[in-house]
Amino acid sequence: MSYLIKDTTEEERRRIVEESLGNLSGACDGCSQRVADMYDAYIRGEMELKDINMAFSTRYVKGAMEREPRSSCPM
């Protein structure tokens, strides 16, 4: 099965995201909903999954590298 926008309908993309992420209502802090929201561009047909995931990974790694290094020992 292809997950590309050109090979799927909006309803199929919505189902792909929902099935992939699982039960989002179980989180109490709303974090899971924000994760689901980042896939809205895919559902609307604006951005492929791989591009969304790469953008997220890039921000995550870049943000982690810009913080001050922490010592593994709290002393």
Secondary structure, 3 states (H helix, E strand, C coil): CCCCHHHCCHHHHHHHHHHHHCCCCCCCCCHHHHHHHCCHHHHCCCCCHHHHHHHHHHHHHHHHHHCCCCCCCCC
